[in-house]
């Protein structure tokens, strides 16, 4: 594809991103799917066929993000809760101790933030770790009452986070002697641009810390890696699942030390919020997540249907207690029986663990896929790229103000995903070599 055609594709993408950000509503699923499909097609063309150099395409990715700068997120209302927590801290209130539904007037514009986040989001205690809470406070420093200013500041921090992930992603690719251009599978992927920059999800900041942690781990700078790993966990808890996978890479003593540093850093970060109610409130939200929420699940929905036929009711609370045990067992098997003392195998194992967790989970929001997508650029298994397109089908649940999932589309999403995973499992070369990954 010539440079002129590439620039034309970038122009079409820019128009589509603008229309997606400012003219698209979540309830119009055909519009959401249409623009997203166009953007994904442009992304595939740019990655596979454009002759533009890496620097130009990186600048293009930054420009696409800037197009969202003054947009109010249109696919997710989570950012209202983020702003609530941040403004609470700014006003000297511990966000782990209050419920928005009971205290809507405690902070500036609190009533509007509560309306924006919705009754479900405002009826439980915050489940976001402390470093994430500090990140939520940054917009409040600039404005604790103006929605647009707070949104712009939040978006700038997440764009910066993506640039950090870009930086360390390229360094990891070079460490593995892979083509640095593969970072574009993350950086200009419309899924990442829309879900992290557009919808203001802090998986982007978590990945900034996690990417740096992986790089320093590969460079055997374990203490630095552990501090960064702890920071990633303190943004989102999910990277904690990777800790056992490091056993074969680090050995027993170093793994214990790595875990100790991770634990200590997180304890220190929690100290400013310490109270007798913190643990109870925080864990109640985590338990609520595992045992009450359902969205865009795969294997879980099959188990749920079996439960309806056998028990006559939704068995989510029983399944929610069992699936973490199954995930832990799978993680331990991967940790102890795979040769994770090799760089690419280590990252492969991390990808397998997070994939297995999401496939058994009762809730898989679109923005959750950021981790597997990032990890996939370093290994031969690229099914998260397909998933990053298929995940848009989950937004069919919001086609009306009455939330209801279209299980046919959920089934289509996971049928195509499982089919491609099976293809990659059985038809890709059994051994992963760096030569396999250079293209």
N, C-alpha and C positions, 0 to 999 in steps of 0.2 A: 504494500500500500504506500503510495507516494506521500510526501510530506503535505502536499495540498489536500489530499483526501483525509489524512490524519487530522489536519486543522479543521476540516469540515465536520469530522466526527466529534471533535472537541466542541465545536460550535453547537452542534445538535445536543450534545450532552449538557452544555451550559444552559441552554434554553430549557431542556427537560428538568434539570436540577432546580432552576428558578421556579418553573411551574409546579414542581413537586413540593417545594418549600413553601410557596406563598399562595398557591391556587388549588391545592389538593386537600380534600377532607377525608378523614379516616372512614367515614361511613360509605363513601363511594368506592367500593372495592375494585370495580372495573377500572376506574381512573388510577387508583393506586397500582394495580397490577400492570396496567398499560404503560405508565411512565417508568415503572421499575424494570419492566421487560425491555423497553427501549434503552434504558441506561445500562442494563446488563449486557445487551447486545453491543453497545458502543464500547463498553469495558473489554469485552472479548476481542473486538476488532483492534483496539488500541494495544492490548497486551500481545496478541498473537501476530499481528500484521503490520503495526506501525514501525516505521524506520526512524522515528524521532528518538533522540538519545534519552538516557535515563534521567538526566538532570531536567530536561524539558518536561518529561512526563511527571516527575515529582512536583515541579512547579505547577503543572496542570492540576495535580491532586490537591495541592494547597488552595489553588484558586477555586476549585469545586467546593471546598469546605467554606471558604470565605463567602460564597454565594448565600450560605445559610445564616450569615452573621446576625441579621436583625429579624430572623424568622422565629415565631413562637412555635415550639414543637407541635406537630399536628397528628402524630401517630401514637404518642404516649403522654400520659399526664403525670408520670413519676416525678418530673422535675419540680412540680409544685411542692411535693413532699421534701425534696432536696432543699428547696428554698426555705421551707418552713423550719427544718432542722437547723440550717445555717443561721437564720435570723434569730432562732431561739438562743443559740450559743452566743451570738453577737450581743444579745440583750441579757446575758448572764444566766440563762435558763438551761438546765440539763435536759437535752432532748430525749434521753433515755427514760425520763421520769414522767413525761406528760403525754397525753393523748390529744391530738388536734381536735377531735370531735368534742372534747370536754373543755377545751381551752382556746377557742377560736379568736378571742380578743387579746390574748397575752402578747402578741407580736404585731408589728405594723402590717396592715393589709391581711391579717390572719384569716379573716372570714372569707375573702376571695381566694386565698391559697387553699383553704379547706374545701371550698366549693370546687376548685380546679382539680384537686387530687382525688376527689370522690369519697363517698362515705366509707367504702371498703378500705381504701388506703389510709384514711384518717382514723380508723377505729382500732388500730393496733399500734403497739409501741414500735419505735424505729428499730430496724434490724441491720442498720448500716454501721460498720466498724468505725473506730475513732479517727483514723487518718482520713477516711471518707468524710466524716463529720467536719474535720478541719477544712477540707476542700470545699464543703458546702458553705462554710463561713466566709470564704473569699468574696463571693458576690455581695454579701451583706456589708462588707467593709466599704464597698463603693456605693451601695444603695440598699437600705433595708426597707424600702417602701415602693420602689419603682420596678415593675415587672420586667420591662424591656431592658433596662440597664443591667439588672441582675442576670438576665438571660444572656446578654452579650458577653458579660464577664465570664460566666460559666462556660460559654462556647469557646472563648479564647483560651481558657485553661485546657479544654479538651483538645483543641487544635494543637496547642503546644505539646500535649501528651502524645498525640499521634506522631508528631515530628520526632519526639524522643524515641518512640517505638520504631520509626523509620530508621533513625540513626543506628540503634543497636541491632535492628533486624539486618541491616546491611553488614554490620560488623560480624554478626553470627554467620551470615552467608559466606563471607570471606574467610572466616575461621574454618568453615567446613569445606572451603574451596569450591563453592557453588557460585552460580551466576548471580551477581547482585540484582539483576533485573527482576528476579523472582519476588523481590519485595513489593513490586507493583501488584501482585496478586492480592496483597493486603491494602496497599496505600491508595490505589485508584479503584478498588472494588466498591461499587455503589452501596453494597450492604454496609460496609464500614462507615462510609461517608454519611449515609442516612441515619443509621442506628446510633452511632457514637456522636458525631458532630451535630447532625440534624435533631435527633431525639434526646440528646444530652444525657447519655448513659455513661457511667463512670467506669465501665469495662475498659474504656480507652486509657484512663489514668492507671488502672490496675495493670494493663498490658505494658505501659511504659516502665513500671517497676519490674514486672516479670521478665520482660525482654532483656533489661539490664542485668537482672539476676542470672538469667541463663547464660548470657555472654561471660560474665565473670566466673560462673561455675565452670564453663568450658576452658577458661584460662587458669583454672585452679586457684582463683582468689576467693577462697571459700567464705571467709569472714565477711567480705564486702557483699558477696552473693547472698549470704544469709540475711544480712540487714535489709537488702533490697527485696528479698523474698518475703520477709516479715512485713515490709511496707506494702507489698502487693496484697497480702492477706488482710492487712488493715484497711484496704480499700474495698475488697470483696473477699469473702472467706474461701471461695472455691479453690484457689491455688493450694490450699492446705492439703488437698488430696494428692498432690505431687510429692509430698515429703517422703513417703516410704520408697518411692521410685528411685530416689537418690542413693539408696543403700549400696547397690553394686558399684556405683560410680565413686562414692566417697569411702566406703568401708564402714565398719561398725562404729569405731571411735569418732571418726569425723562426722558421721551422720548424727550421732548423739550430740556432738558439739554444735552442729548446724541447727538441729532442733532446739537446743538450749538457747542459742542466740535468737532464733525466731520467736520462741516463747517469751524471752525476756523483753525483747523490743515491743511485742504486743502488750505485755503487762504494763510497761512504761507508758505506752500510748493510751491505755485505758485509765491510767491513774487520775487524770483531770476530771473524769466522769464518775469516779468511784462513789458508790453509795450502797446501802443495804438492799435497795430494790433493783439495782442495775442488773445483776445476774438473772433474777427472776423475770424481769420485763424483757430482757434481751432474748433469753432462751424461750420465752413464751411465743415470741414472734418467729423464731426459728422453727419451733414445733408446729406452729400454725402453717408455716410454709410447707413442711413435709406432709402434714396430715389433713390439710383442708383445701389447699388450692389445686386446681387442675387447669392445664392449658397446653394444647399442642403436644400432647404426649403420644408415644408410640406403643411400646410393649405394655406400658401401664394400662392403656385403654383396653387392650385385649384382656388383660387380667381382670380389669373392672367388669367387663362384659361377662366373663366367666363367673365372677362373684355375684352379679345380678341373677344369673341363672341358678347358681347353687345356693346362695344365701338369701337372695331376694332383696338385697339392699346394697348400697355403695360401700365397698370394703376399703376405702382409701385409708382409714386410720390404721387398719391392720397392715396393709401393704406399706404404708409410710414408716412403719416400725421395722419391717423385714428388709425392704430394699437397701437401706444403708448398710446392713450387715452383708448383703450379697455384694454390694459395691466394694466394701472393705476387703472381703475375701478375694475378689477379682484383682484388686489393687495389690494385695500381698502376693498373689501368684505371679503377676506381672513383675513385681519388685524383686522377687527372689529367684525366679526361674528364667528370666530373659537376661541376655548379656548386655546389661545396661552400663557396662564399663566402656562401651563404644559410644562415640558422640551421637551419631545419627540414630542408633538403637535407643539411646536414652530419650531422645526427643520423640521417637516413634512410640515408645512406651507411655510417655506423657499424653500423647494424642489418643492412644487406645483407652487409657484410663478415663479421660474426660469424656470421650465418646460413649463409653459404656455407661458412665454415670448419667449422661443426658438421655440415652435410650431407655433407661429404666425409670427415669424421673417422671413424676406426675405433672410437672410444669416445665416447659421449655420455651421461654420467651425468646423472640428473635435475637435480641442483643446478647444472649448467652453464647452464641456461636463464635464470638470474637476470639476466644482462646483457641478452639480447635482450628479455626481458619488460620490464625497466625502460626501455630505449630506446623500446619500442613505444608507451609512453603519450604520447610527444611527437609522434608522426607518425600518418599515416592507416592504416598497415599494422599490424593488430592480431593477425596470425596467431600470435605468441608466446603470446597468452592462451589460444587453443585448444590450443596445444602444451603449455602448463602443466597442462592437464587430461590430455591424451593420454599424457604422459610417465609417468603412474602405471602404464601397461601394462607398462613395462619391469621392474617389480618381480615380474612373473610368473616371472622367471628364478630367484627364490629360493623357489619353491613347495616345494622340498625342500632338505635339507642338501647334496645334490649339485647344484651350480650348472648350470643348463641353460636357455638362452633359448628362449622360445616364438616362433619366427620368424613364425608366423601373426599373433600379436598385434603384433609389431614391424612386420610388413607393414601391418596395419590402422592402426597409429599413423601411419606415414608416408604411407599412401595418403590418409587424411583430411587430413593436414597439407599434402601437395603439392597436393591438390585445392583446398584453401582458399587456398593461396598463389597458385595459378593464377587462381582467381576474383578475388582482390584485385588481381592484376597486370593482368588484362584488363578488369575491369569497374569498378574505381575510377577516378575522374577522373585524367587523366594528370598534371595539374599539382596540386601540393599547396599549398593555401592555408590560412591560419589559420582561416578560416571553416569549412573542412572538419573541423577538429579540435576545435571548441568544444563539441560534444555529449559 
